[in-house]
Amino acid sequence: MTFSIVARVGDAYGVAVASKFLAVGAVVPGARSGVGAVATQSFARVAYIDELLERLKAGDDAEAAIAATTAADEGRDERQLGLVGPSSAATYTGANCLPWCGGVARDSGTAAYAIQGNILTGPDVVAEMERAWLASEGEPFARRLLAALGAGDAAGGDARGRQSAALYAVQPGAGYDSSGVLVDLRVDDHADPVREVGRLLGEWEMVFGHAEDVLPLEGDLADEVRGRLARLGHPNDDVAAALADWAGIVNYESRLSPEGIDGRVLEALRAATPN
C-alpha cells in the first residue's frame, strides 16, 4: 500500500513516501542526523524507527539492524522496511507482504538508497524510482528524493490509488534556525499528493532557503523592482529597504542579500505584479 525511498548523500539523510493511506507521513518516515533514516511500512510497526536508528547509532550496519529487530517481531512476515546508515543500506520485504512487493538497496560510499513498496502496480515502480534517483545526481537532496517519488507515482505507484505523501530530511545545520531539519512536508489527504508535496517543496525552499543567483539592484533592474514594490504598497526610494519590507510580509527574509535580489525572489515579485 506504500512506496518509499530512504537515502543518504554526504551528511544528509531523508525519506520520501506515498500511499493510498491517510497521513502516511505520520507513520512511515524517520531520520536522525549523523545516524540514518528509515521507512517502516506494510502493517507498519512504528517502534521500528527508534529501534533501528538506535542500532545504527550503536554500530550495526543496516542489514544487521534489520535482522535483529525483525527477529523479535512476530509480525515480521507482513512488514516492509528501508534503512540507510552512515555506511550501509538495506531493504526488507516480509514473506507475506501483499504483491507486487519488493525493493532494492545500494551503497556507493558517498551516497546510499533503499527503495521499496507493496501493493504496487508492478516492479517498474521500484525500477523507475531507482532510475530517477540515479539520474538526478548532483541536484539538491530533497529534490532527488522528490524526483524518485514522482517517478514511482508516474509508473503506477500504489495499485489502490493515491491519498497521501511525505518528504522528510535532516542535515546538520540545515533548516530554520539551523535546526538540522532540511525539509519536513506532509500532504495527508489529497487527490494528487506527490504533486502537492512538490508544490510545497517549492514554497519551503522560498521560505527556508538561502539567497542564490543574486542580481545587483542597479539601473533598470533597480527601477523595475522599486516600481513593482510600490505597486504592492511599499514605495521607497531605498529599493533595498522596500524589498526587505515586502520580504518580511511574505516570509522571504532568509533569501535577502546585501548584494542585491535573489533570482527566485525576483520571479516571485514579478508574478505578484503582472504587467
N, C-alpha and C positions, 0 to 999 in steps of 0.2 A: 504493500500500500504506500510505499515511500521510496524515493531515490535521493541519494546524497553523495557529496564529495567532502572528504576530510583531507586537509592538505597543510603542507609546510613549505615556505620559501624563506630561506635565511632564518631570522628570528620571529617571523610571523606565522601564526597558526590560525586555522579557521575551518568553518563548516558552512556549506550551503545545502539546503534540503527543501524538498517539495513533496506534497502528499494530498491525496483525497481524504483529508482528515482535518478536523478543526484545530487550529493553533498548533501546528506541528513544531513551531519554534519553542513552545513551552515544554516540549518533551524530549526532542531528539538531540540537539547540539550542545556541546560543551567544549571549552578550551581554557587553557591556563598558560600564561606567558612563561616561557622557559621550560615548560613541561611537555605539553602536547595538546591534541584535540581529538574529540571522539564524537561519533554518531551512534546512538542506540535506537534501534527501530525494529519493527515487526513484533507486536506484543511487547513493546519496549519496556525494559527494566531500567528505570531512571537512575537507580542506585549505581548502575554500571559507570556512570560518568565520573563520580568521585572515586570509585574503586579502581577504575582503570588509570585515571590520572595519578592517583597515589602510587600505583605500581610502577608507572613510568618514572615518577619522581624518585622512587626507591632504587631505580636502576634496571628494572626489567625492560627488555625490548618489547615491541608491540605484540608479536606472536606469543611470547611467554606470558604477557599480561592477560591477553585474551584467553589463553589456555587455562590459566589459573582461575580466573573469575568465572568462566563458563562451567568449569568442572564442578563448582559448588552450587550450580543453579539447576534445579530440576526442570525448569522450562527452557533450557538451552537449545533444544531442538527446534523451537519456534522463534528464536531470536536472530537478529542480524546486527552486526557491528562493523564499524570502520574506526581505525585507530592509527594515529600518526604521532611518533615521538621524535626526540632530537636526532635519532639516527636509525629509525626503523619505521615501517608501515605494514599494516596487516588488515585484512578484511575477513569477516566470518559470516557464514550463512548456515543456519541450523538445518538439519535434515528434513524438518517438517515445515519450513517456510513455504509460503504459497507461491506457485510459479506465475510468470517467469521470475526466477530469483537467482542472484549471483553477484559477483563482484571481482574487482581487480585491484592490486596494490603494488606500488613500486617506490623505491627509494634510490635516488641518484646521488645522494650525498648532500648536495646543496638544496635539494627540493625533494618532496615526497608527497604521495597521494594514496588514498584508499577510496574507491568508488564502488557503490553497492546499491541494490534495490530489490524490492519484492513486489509481487503482483504487478509486474511491468508488462508492457505490450510485447516485449521481446528483448533478446540480448543486445540488440542495436542501441538500446537506450544507454547502457553502460559503455558500449564501444564509442558512441558519439560523444559522450561526456569526456572520455579519456582523450579522444581526438581533439576536442575543443580545448581542453586543459593544456595539452602539449603545444597546440598551435598558438596559444596566447602567451607563450614565454616572453618575458620582458615587460608585459603590461602590469599595471598596479595589481596587487594581490587580490583585493576584493573584486576587481573586475574579472580576474581569471576565474575565481570561484563562480561568479555570476555567469560567465561565458559557458562554463561546464554545465551548470544547472539549466541554462537556457537550451543548450544542445540536447540534453536529455529530455526536456519538455517537448522540444520540436520533434524528437524521434518517437514520441508517443507517450513517454512518461508512465504515470500510474494508469493502469488499464481501466480503473473505475472512473477516472476523470480528474478534475482539478479542484482544489479548495484553499490550500494554504502553502506558504513558503517562508523561509527564514534565511538570513545571512548573518553570521557571527564570526568575528575575527579579533584576535588580540596581537599586540606587538608592543614591546617596551617603549614607553614614552609617547605612544600614539594617542590620538583622540583628544576629546575635550579635557582641558586642564591636565594634559599628559597622563590621563588615567590608565593608559595601556589598552583601551578598547578601540580598536581600529575601525570597526563597524558593528552595529547591533541593530538589525532591522527585522521586523516581523510583519507579515500580512496574514492575518488569522482566518479570514473568511472572504474569499474574492473569486470571481469567475475566471480571472486570469492572474493568479498570484505571482508567478515568476516575472511576468512583465511589470507588475506593480512594484515588486521588490526592485527591479531595475530602475523604475522611475524614482523611487525613494532613495536609491543609492546616489542618483544624480543630485538630489536635494541634500543628502548627507554630505556629499563632497563640497557643496557650496557653503554649507554652514560650518562644517568641521575641518575643511581642507585649508590649505595654505596658498599664498599668492604664487601664481605661475604665469608664464607668458606675459610679464608685466610690460606695459607700454607707457612711455613717458607722457605726462599730461602737459603737452606743449602744442602751440599753434592751433591748427584746425581741430585736432582731437580734443584739446582742452576746451575750445569754444563749443564743440558738439556736446561734450559731457556736461559742461556748465548749463547749456540750454536745456538738455534733457532733464537734468536735476531740477531746474527751475520749474519745468512743467509738472514735476512731481511734488512741488511745494517746498523746494529747497533752494531759493535764489541766494546766491552768494558769489561775490567776485572771486573769493578764495575757493577755487574749484575743489581743492583737496578737503577743505572743511565741509563743503556741501556734500561731497562724496561720503565723508565719514558720518555725517548726519543721516543720510539715506541708508548707508550700510548698517547703522545701528538699529534702524527700524526693521529691516529685512533680515537681520542676523547674519550679515556677511562680514562682520568685523575681522574674523580670522584671515580674510583674504585681502585686507588693506595692506598697502605697501607704500613706504615713503618714496619709492622710486617711480610711482605712477599708478596705473589702474590695471588690475588683474584682468586677463583676457576673458575669463568666464563671467566676471562681474560686468564687464563691458557688454557682453552678449545679453546678460540679464537686464541691464539698463535699457538697451535698445529694444528688447522685447516688451518692456514695461512702457515704452514710449514710442509706439509705432509711428512711422512717418505718415 
